[in-house]
Amino acid sequence: MPERRKLETILLGNNLVSEEQLKQVSSYANAVGIDLHEAVLQKKIAPPDAVMMAYAESVGLPFIHLADVSIDQNVVVQVDPITARQYSFVPISIDQGHVLLATTKPIIPDVADELRMTFDLPVRCVLCTPAELNDAIAKHYPRGAVRVSQVVQKQAPVPKPEPKAQKQKPVEPMNEEEIKDRFLKSVVVFNFSFAFVWFAMNYLKIPGISNTWYFWLVTPLLGVIAGGLAAFVTWTKLSR
């Protein structure tokens, strides 16, 4: 297998840069801390596609024009948009057991491992021009976009815990002594309530009723009603 040529050799051999230009962009790349092909692109010394083809040859990766490639949306939605934008790549498709990524330089191993776990497949990079890649990222991963799985997770309703059924205590039948005790207490409450109504009616001295036959009719009736209600409440409370 022949040894790959260095990018400098390819650029000079293809007459993309002169030796003087190569020295200048090399110094610029070292000073700024970027790759040589990125420096050539920034200085606009040669056509972007020619530079990227030369760089692809130097690193042993294919070069493509993204405009000629159909991007699989089923693959795109499985990648976190933030990761795609941060590391500048767009997944294209799954081909021969690999996830193809369009990028301008090989992605770092950590990102490759993350994608491998996402797809359960190894990744393979193909190179394109920065302009084509930026357009693809803006189209498929606009700012504010989220992964489909994140949307589904947010929209999924949170199941509410079912209320625990309260256990009802079995009602035990009352014995004879309990019945007698509750009856006596209810009678006492009835008598007290009746007496209270009787004395209240006498104390109020309502005009037109006091010292008339209405008094002897209405007062006992009110006393029976009040005493009956009080006795009923007393019996019910004692039964709980």
Secondary structure, DSSP 8 states (H G I E B T S, - for coil): ------HHHHHHHTTSS-HHHHHHHHHHHHHHT--HHHHHHHHT-S-HHHHHHHHHHHHT--B--GGGS---HHHHTTS-HHHHHHHTEEEEEEETTEEEEEESS---HHHHHHHHHHHTS-EEEEE--HHHHHHHHHHHS-TT---HHHHHHHHS-------------------HHHHHHHHHHHHHHHHHHHHHHHHHHHHH--TTTTTSHHHHHHHHHHHHHHHHHHHHHHHHHHH-
